[in-house]
Amino acid sequence: MTRDAAMRRVDHRGSRGQALVEFVIIVPVLLLFVMLTVDVGRAYFQAVDGAGAARAGVRMGIISDTSDIGDAIRNEPNTGIPDTVAAWGSVGPAQARGVCTSAPSTCGDPSGCVAASFNGSQIACFAIRACTLSNGDLGTCSSYGAWGLRPVNGSGHALQILVVIKFTSITPALSQIAGAASGGIIYIKQNAIGDELYF
């Protein structure tokens, strides 16, 4: 065997070892990237669900003062969140704060769906409040009422619906990027405002 042939053989073994080292370094990074992409997609899907539920609640609140806003929020056609007490907690179906059929009834979470509002397996929450319009029916909200109260009949009021979804990320990277609380939990908030209530 010539010296050149021996050197090529040694170089070939060395390049296989280098490829293996590069593979071992790159694979965890690629897996993290794939899992992060899946997490972001899941979070986006949940955000779309929350926005649709908030809009459905506002639509129902605008239709009449006796329609059940809570039922409309929980039964949004595109939602991936089941209409159960386990998923919605105290604002779930047949719960005192989950049925919103008359004003000024208490409905929705009274604290605005903060992290402490979520108990056990609960993954979703909604809150309702009135706002006063700055320029009659066509104005913007200038002041807000307390959470948990459906607006009373009358002009100059708008309805705000807040839907919060508790999302648990798979990757610690998304938790760090989003500044999540311990356990990788991110609270996705979506709200909608209806400028006119036809009561």
Helices and strands as residue ranges (DSSP letters): H 3-63, H 69-74, H 85-88, G 89-91, G 115-117, E 124-133, G 136-138, E 141-144, E 157-168, H 172-178, G 182-184, E 185-194
